[in-house]
Amino acid sequence: MPEADLPPLREVIAAHGLMAKKSLGQNFLLDLNLTRKIARAAGPLDDCIMYEVGPGPGGLTRALLAEGAARVVAVERDARCLPALKEIAAAWPGRLEIISGDALCIDETHLLQGPARIAANLPYNIASALLVKWLTGPRFWLSLTLMFQREVAERLVATPRSKAYGRLSILTQWRARAKILFDVSPRAFTPPPKVTSSIVRIEPCEPVAECALADLEAVTAAAFGHRRKMLRQSLKPLAPGAEALVRAAGLDPTARAEQLSVKDFAALARAWRAMQH
């Protein structure tokens, strides 16, 4: 097996001087049993392109290839990691493409030119921004299997009236199903983060209620911008006649954002669109 020809990840990190950079949100995952578990959770691996963001020294990259990924496209911003990734590419000829760049700025539809499954131990400092990009941009992905800080993972699956429920919950659940698969201890990383991480599987679905995405983003941003205020107050920056807007959506103007379901927010988005015409 090709991975048997590669040195342990700790040796790779030492050989290439890959001290994790806090500025890049890096925490390297070195437990190969765990990376194989994540790779299996991201499957099936052989029916499309696997897209990985922030591979670092390549722990998950190795696992995806070892578990049978026909092709992996990995985007890495840290140029220090590229030589280590090229060693993996050499061990699996023709199956790993390495892109040096910032995933936030990449047009995946142009890069991948086909459906993909995304699997990544996302850098903590851009995890939410990348997820929003994938949720609101062109739908090129078949599934997302991603590592987040536990508190971010909880937001993705949160239900109304819970502390974690917010804008990210709405944007995720409007047209996707999210499930927390398992937690990852800080001890699995180098250096260990101060928080527990979680692996989340997200699969696309039809929107739970009809509305324009841009309108949904606008009403959720306004409503959760002042989540403790009643809707008739929190939505004023969006619509001077906020109370009339909420009533037009069939909702209670004295309700707060955290009390509304995804369908309620979709109704609010439709009502806001109607008020602008």
Contacts in CASP RR format, 6 or more apart in sequence:
PFRMAT RR
TARGET T0000
AUTHOR 0000-0000-0000
METHOD contacts of the structure
MODEL  1
MPEADLPPLREVIAAHGLMAKKSLGQNFLLDLNLTRKIARAAGPLDDCIM
YEVGPGPGGLTRALLAEGAARVVAVERDARCLPALKEIAAAWPGRLEIIS
GDALCIDETHLLQGPARIAANLPYNIASALLVKWLTGPRFWLSLTLMFQR
EVAERLVATPRSKAYGRLSILTQWRARAKILFDVSPRAFTPPPKVTSSIV
RIEPCEPVAECALADLEAVTAAAFGHRRKMLRQSLKPLAPGAEALVRAAG
LDPTARAEQLSVKDFAALARAWRAMQH
1 66 0 8 1.000
2 65 0 8 1.000
2 66 0 8 1.000
2 91 0 8 1.000
2 92 0 8 1.000
3 62 0 8 1.000
3 65 0 8 1.000
3 66 0 8 1.000
3 91 0 8 1.000
5 91 0 8 1.000
6 12 0 8 1.000
6 62 0 8 1.000
6 87 0 8 1.000
6 88 0 8 1.000
6 91 0 8 1.000
7 15 0 8 1.000
9 28 0 8 1.000
9 30 0 8 1.000
9 32 0 8 1.000
9 57 0 8 1.000
9 58 0 8 1.000
9 59 0 8 1.000
10 30 0 8 1.000
10 190 0 8 1.000
12 18 0 8 1.000
12 57 0 8 1.000
12 58 0 8 1.000
12 84 0 8 1.000
12 87 0 8 1.000
13 19 0 8 1.000
13 28 0 8 1.000
13 30 0 8 1.000
13 57 0 8 1.000
13 84 0 8 1.000
13 190 0 8 1.000
16 57 0 8 1.000
16 80 0 8 1.000
16 81 0 8 1.000
16 83 0 8 1.000
16 84 0 8 1.000
17 80 0 8 1.000
18 28 0 8 1.000
18 56 0 8 1.000
18 57 0 8 1.000
18 80 0 8 1.000
18 81 0 8 1.000
18 84 0 8 1.000
20 26 0 8 1.000
20 27 0 8 1.000
20 28 0 8 1.000
20 190 0 8 1.000
20 191 0 8 1.000
21 78 0 8 1.000
23 125 0 8 1.000
24 77 0 8 1.000
24 78 0 8 1.000
24 123 0 8 1.000
24 125 0 8 1.000
25 123 0 8 1.000
25 124 0 8 1.000
25 125 0 8 1.000
25 126 0 8 1.000
26 56 0 8 1.000
26 78 0 8 1.000
26 123 0 8 1.000
27 121 0 8 1.000
27 124 0 8 1.000
27 189 0 8 1.000
27 190 0 8 1.000
27 191 0 8 1.000
27 192 0 8 1.000
27 193 0 8 1.000
28 56 0 8 1.000
28 57 0 8 1.000
28 59 0 8 1.000
28 189 0 8 1.000
28 190 0 8 1.000
29 35 0 8 1.000
29 59 0 8 1.000
29 60 0 8 1.000
29 121 0 8 1.000
29 147 0 8 1.000
29 184 0 8 1.000
29 188 0 8 1.000
29 189 0 8 1.000
30 59 0 8 1.000
30 188 0 8 1.000
30 189 0 8 1.000
30 190 0 8 1.000
31 188 0 8 1.000
32 59 0 8 1.000
32 62 0 8 1.000
32 63 0 8 1.000
34 184 0 8 1.000
34 188 0 8 1.000
35 59 0 8 1.000
35 60 0 8 1.000
35 62 0 8 1.000
35 63 0 8 1.000
36 63 0 8 1.000
36 66 0 8 1.000
36 67 0 8 1.000
37 182 0 8 1.000
38 60 0 8 1.000
38 63 0 8 1.000
38 119 0 8 1.000
38 121 0 8 1.000
38 145 0 8 1.000
38 147 0 8 1.000
38 199 0 8 1.000
39 45 0 8 1.000
39 60 0 8 1.000
39 63 0 8 1.000
39 64 0 8 1.000
39 66 0 8 1.000
39 67 0 8 1.000
39 69 0 8 1.000
39 119 0 8 1.000
40 67 0 8 1.000
41 145 0 8 1.000
41 181 0 8 1.000
41 199 0 8 1.000
41 201 0 8 1.000
42 50 0 8 1.000
42 64 0 8 1.000
42 117 0 8 1.000
42 118 0 8 1.000
42 119 0 8 1.000
42 143 0 8 1.000
42 145 0 8 1.000
42 201 0 8 1.000
43 67 0 8 1.000
43 117 0 8 1.000
43 143 0 8 1.000
43 145 0 8 1.000
44 117 0 8 1.000
45 64 0 8 1.000
45 67 0 8 1.000
45 68 0 8 1.000
45 69 0 8 1.000
45 70 0 8 1.000
45 117 0 8 1.000
46 68 0 8 1.000
46 69 0 8 1.000
46 70 0 8 1.000
48 114 0 8 1.000
48 115 0 8 1.000
48 116 0 8 1.000
48 117 0 8 1.000
48 142 0 8 1.000
49 71 0 8 1.000
49 72 0 8 1.000
49 73 0 8 1.000
49 112 0 8 1.000
49 114 0 8 1.000
49 115 0 8 1.000
49 116 0 8 1.000
49 117 0 8 1.000
50 64 0 8 1.000
50 69 0 8 1.000
50 71 0 8 1.000
50 72 0 8 1.000
50 73 0 8 1.000
50 116 0 8 1.000
50 117 0 8 1.000
50 118 0 8 1.000
50 119 0 8 1.000
51 72 0 8 1.000
51 73 0 8 1.000
51 74 0 8 1.000
51 75 0 8 1.000
51 108 0 8 1.000
51 112 0 8 1.000
51 116 0 8 1.000
51 117 0 8 1.000
51 118 0 8 1.000
51 119 0 8 1.000
51 120 0 8 1.000
51 141 0 8 1.000
52 60 0 8 1.000
52 61 0 8 1.000
52 64 0 8 1.000
52 72 0 8 1.000
52 73 0 8 1.000
52 74 0 8 1.000
52 75 0 8 1.000
52 118 0 8 1.000
52 119 0 8 1.000
52 120 0 8 1.000
53 74 0 8 1.000
53 75 0 8 1.000
53 103 0 8 1.000
53 118 0 8 1.000
53 120 0 8 1.000
53 122 0 8 1.000
53 123 0 8 1.000
53 130 0 8 1.000
54 74 0 8 1.000
54 75 0 8 1.000
54 76 0 8 1.000
54 77 0 8 1.000
54 78 0 8 1.000
54 103 0 8 1.000
54 120 0 8 1.000
54 121 0 8 1.000
54 122 0 8 1.000
54 123 0 8 1.000
55 61 0 8 1.000
55 74 0 8 1.000
55 75 0 8 1.000
55 76 0 8 1.000
55 81 0 8 1.000
55 85 0 8 1.000
55 120 0 8 1.000
56 76 0 8 1.000
56 78 0 8 1.000
56 81 0 8 1.000
56 84 0 8 1.000
56 85 0 8 1.000
57 81 0 8 1.000
57 84 0 8 1.000
57 85 0 8 1.000
58 74 0 8 1.000
58 81 0 8 1.000
58 84 0 8 1.000
58 85 0 8 1.000
58 88 0 8 1.000
60 119 0 8 1.000
60 120 0 8 1.000
60 121 0 8 1.000
61 72 0 8 1.000
61 74 0 8 1.000
61 85 0 8 1.000
61 88 0 8 1.000
61 96 0 8 1.000
62 88 0 8 1.000
64 72 0 8 1.000
64 119 0 8 1.000
65 72 0 8 1.000
65 88 0 8 1.000
65 91 0 8 1.000
65 92 0 8 1.000
65 95 0 8 1.000
65 96 0 8 1.000
69 95 0 8 1.000
70 95 0 8 1.000
71 94 0 8 1.000
71 95 0 8 1.000
71 96 0 8 1.000
71 97 0 8 1.000
72 95 0 8 1.000
72 96 0 8 1.000
72 97 0 8 1.000
73 97 0 8 1.000
73 99 0 8 1.000
73 111 0 8 1.000
73 112 0 8 1.000
73 116 0 8 1.000
74 85 0 8 1.000
74 96 0 8 1.000
74 97 0 8 1.000
74 98 0 8 1.000
74 99 0 8 1.000
75 99 0 8 1.000
75 101 0 8 1.000
75 102 0 8 1.000
75 103 0 8 1.000
75 106 0 8 1.000
76 82 0 8 1.000
76 85 0 8 1.000
76 98 0 8 1.000
76 99 0 8 1.000
76 100 0 8 1.000
76 101 0 8 1.000
77 100 0 8 1.000
77 101 0 8 1.000
77 102 0 8 1.000
77 103 0 8 1.000
79 100 0 8 1.000
82 98 0 8 1.000
82 100 0 8 1.000
85 96 0 8 1.000
85 98 0 8 1.000
86 98 0 8 1.000
88 96 0 8 1.000
89 95 0 8 1.000
89 96 0 8 1.000
89 97 0 8 1.000
89 98 0 8 1.000
99 106 0 8 1.000
99 111 0 8 1.000
103 126 0 8 1.000
103 130 0 8 1.000
104 126 0 8 1.000
104 129 0 8 1.000
104 130 0 8 1.000
104 133 0 8 1.000
108 116 0 8 1.000
108 138 0 8 1.000
108 140 0 8 1.000
108 141 0 8 1.000
109 138 0 8 1.000
109 140 0 8 1.000
112 140 0 8 1.000
114 140 0 8 1.000
115 140 0 8 1.000
115 141 0 8 1.000
115 142 0 8 1.000
116 140 0 8 1.000
116 141 0 8 1.000
116 142 0 8 1.000
117 141 0 8 1.000
117 142 0 8 1.000
117 143 0 8 1.000
117 144 0 8 1.000
117 145 0 8 1.000
118 134 0 8 1.000
118 141 0 8 1.000
118 143 0 8 1.000
118 144 0 8 1.000
118 145 0 8 1.000
118 146 0 8 1.000
119 145 0 8 1.000
119 146 0 8 1.000
120 145 0 8 1.000
120 146 0 8 1.000
120 147 0 8 1.000
121 147 0 8 1.000
122 130 0 8 1.000
122 131 0 8 1.000
122 146 0 8 1.000
122 147 0 8 1.000
122 148 0 8 1.000
124 149 0 8 1.000
124 193 0 8 1.000
127 146 0 8 1.000
127 148 0 8 1.000
127 149 0 8 1.000
127 152 0 8 1.000
128 148 0 8 1.000
128 152 0 8 1.000
128 168 0 8 1.000
131 144 0 8 1.000
131 146 0 8 1.000
131 148 0 8 1.000
131 156 0 8 1.000
131 168 0 8 1.000
131 172 0 8 1.000
132 168 0 8 1.000
132 171 0 8 1.000
134 141 0 8 1.000
134 144 0 8 1.000
135 171 0 8 1.000
135 172 0 8 1.000
135 175 0 8 1.000
135 176 0 8 1.000
136 171 0 8 1.000
136 213 0 8 1.000
136 217 0 8 1.000
139 204 0 8 1.000
141 204 0 8 1.000
142 203 0 8 1.000
142 204 0 8 1.000
143 201 0 8 1.000
143 202 0 8 1.000
143 203 0 8 1.000
143 204 0 8 1.000
144 200 0 8 1.000
144 201 0 8 1.000
144 202 0 8 1.000
144 203 0 8 1.000
145 181 0 8 1.000
145 199 0 8 1.000
145 200 0 8 1.000
145 201 0 8 1.000
145 202 0 8 1.000
146 199 0 8 1.000
146 200 0 8 1.000
146 202 0 8 1.000
147 184 0 8 1.000
147 197 0 8 1.000
147 198 0 8 1.000
147 199 0 8 1.000
147 200 0 8 1.000
148 156 0 8 1.000
148 197 0 8 1.000
148 198 0 8 1.000
148 200 0 8 1.000
149 193 0 8 1.000
149 195 0 8 1.000
149 196 0 8 1.000
149 197 0 8 1.000
149 198 0 8 1.000
150 183 0 8 1.000
150 195 0 8 1.000
150 196 0 8 1.000
150 197 0 8 1.000
150 198 0 8 1.000
151 164 0 8 1.000
151 195 0 8 1.000
152 168 0 8 1.000
153 180 0 8 1.000
153 197 0 8 1.000
153 198 0 8 1.000
153 200 0 8 1.000
154 164 0 8 1.000
154 180 0 8 1.000
154 198 0 8 1.000
155 164 0 8 1.000
155 165 0 8 1.000
155 166 0 8 1.000
155 168 0 8 1.000
155 169 0 8 1.000
156 168 0 8 1.000
156 169 0 8 1.000
156 172 0 8 1.000
156 173 0 8 1.000
156 178 0 8 1.000
156 180 0 8 1.000
156 200 0 8 1.000
156 202 0 8 1.000
157 169 0 8 1.000
157 172 0 8 1.000
157 178 0 8 1.000
157 179 0 8 1.000
157 180 0 8 1.000
157 200 0 8 1.000
158 164 0 8 1.000
158 165 0 8 1.000
158 166 0 8 1.000
158 169 0 8 1.000
159 165 0 8 1.000
159 169 0 8 1.000
160 258 0 8 1.000
160 259 0 8 1.000
160 260 0 8 1.000
160 261 0 8 1.000
161 258 0 8 1.000
161 259 0 8 1.000
162 258 0 8 1.000
165 258 0 8 1.000
166 220 0 8 1.000
166 224 0 8 1.000
166 227 0 8 1.000
166 257 0 8 1.000
166 258 0 8 1.000
167 220 0 8 1.000
167 221 0 8 1.000
167 224 0 8 1.000
169 262 0 8 1.000
170 216 0 8 1.000
170 220 0 8 1.000
170 262 0 8 1.000
170 265 0 8 1.000
171 216 0 8 1.000
171 217 0 8 1.000
171 220 0 8 1.000
172 178 0 8 1.000
172 202 0 8 1.000
173 208 0 8 1.000
173 262 0 8 1.000
174 207 0 8 1.000
174 208 0 8 1.000
174 209 0 8 1.000
174 213 0 8 1.000
174 216 0 8 1.000
174 262 0 8 1.000
174 265 0 8 1.000
174 266 0 8 1.000
175 204 0 8 1.000
175 205 0 8 1.000
175 206 0 8 1.000
175 207 0 8 1.000
175 208 0 8 1.000
176 202 0 8 1.000
176 203 0 8 1.000
176 204 0 8 1.000
176 205 0 8 1.000
177 202 0 8 1.000
177 203 0 8 1.000
177 205 0 8 1.000
178 200 0 8 1.000
178 201 0 8 1.000
178 202 0 8 1.000
179 200 0 8 1.000
179 201 0 8 1.000
179 202 0 8 1.000
180 198 0 8 1.000
180 199 0 8 1.000
180 200 0 8 1.000
181 198 0 8 1.000
181 199 0 8 1.000
181 200 0 8 1.000
181 201 0 8 1.000
182 198 0 8 1.000
182 199 0 8 1.000
183 196 0 8 1.000
183 197 0 8 1.000
183 198 0 8 1.000
183 199 0 8 1.000
184 196 0 8 1.000
184 197 0 8 1.000
184 198 0 8 1.000
184 199 0 8 1.000
185 196 0 8 1.000
186 192 0 8 1.000
186 193 0 8 1.000
186 194 0 8 1.000
186 195 0 8 1.000
186 196 0 8 1.000
186 197 0 8 1.000
189 197 0 8 1.000
207 266 0 8 1.000
208 262 0 8 1.000
208 263 0 8 1.000
208 266 0 8 1.000
209 262 0 8 1.000
209 263 0 8 1.000
209 266 0 8 1.000
209 267 0 8 1.000
210 266 0 8 1.000
210 270 0 8 1.000
211 266 0 8 1.000
211 267 0 8 1.000
211 269 0 8 1.000
211 270 0 8 1.000
211 273 0 8 1.000
212 269 0 8 1.000
212 273 0 8 1.000
215 269 0 8 1.000
215 270 0 8 1.000
215 272 0 8 1.000
215 273 0 8 1.000
216 265 0 8 1.000
216 266 0 8 1.000
216 269 0 8 1.000
218 238 0 8 1.000
218 269 0 8 1.000
218 272 0 8 1.000
219 235 0 8 1.000
219 238 0 8 1.000
219 265 0 8 1.000
219 268 0 8 1.000
219 269 0 8 1.000
219 272 0 8 1.000
220 257 0 8 1.000
220 265 0 8 1.000
222 234 0 8 1.000
222 235 0 8 1.000
222 237 0 8 1.000
222 238 0 8 1.000
223 231 0 8 1.000
223 234 0 8 1.000
223 235 0 8 1.000
223 257 0 8 1.000
223 260 0 8 1.000
223 265 0 8 1.000
223 268 0 8 1.000
224 234 0 8 1.000
224 257 0 8 1.000
224 258 0 8 1.000
225 234 0 8 1.000
225 257 0 8 1.000
226 233 0 8 1.000
226 234 0 8 1.000
227 234 0 8 1.000
227 256 0 8 1.000
227 257 0 8 1.000
227 258 0 8 1.000
228 256 0 8 1.000
229 256 0 8 1.000
230 253 0 8 1.000
230 254 0 8 1.000
230 255 0 8 1.000
230 256 0 8 1.000
231 242 0 8 1.000
231 246 0 8 1.000
231 251 0 8 1.000
231 252 0 8 1.000
231 253 0 8 1.000
231 254 0 8 1.000
231 255 0 8 1.000
231 256 0 8 1.000
231 257 0 8 1.000
231 260 0 8 1.000
232 242 0 8 1.000
232 243 0 8 1.000
232 246 0 8 1.000
232 253 0 8 1.000
232 254 0 8 1.000
233 242 0 8 1.000
234 242 0 8 1.000
234 256 0 8 1.000
234 257 0 8 1.000
235 242 0 8 1.000
235 245 0 8 1.000
235 246 0 8 1.000
236 242 0 8 1.000
238 245 0 8 1.000
238 272 0 8 1.000
239 245 0 8 1.000
239 272 0 8 1.000
239 275 0 8 1.000
242 253 0 8 1.000
243 253 0 8 1.000
244 275 0 8 1.000
245 268 0 8 1.000
245 271 0 8 1.000
245 272 0 8 1.000
245 275 0 8 1.000
246 252 0 8 1.000
246 253 0 8 1.000
246 255 0 8 1.000
246 268 0 8 1.000
246 271 0 8 1.000
247 253 0 8 1.000
248 271 0 8 1.000
248 274 0 8 1.000
248 275 0 8 1.000
249 264 0 8 1.000
249 267 0 8 1.000
249 268 0 8 1.000
249 270 0 8 1.000
249 271 0 8 1.000
250 267 0 8 1.000
250 271 0 8 1.000
251 260 0 8 1.000
251 264 0 8 1.000
251 267 0 8 1.000
251 268 0 8 1.000
260 268 0 8 1.000
END
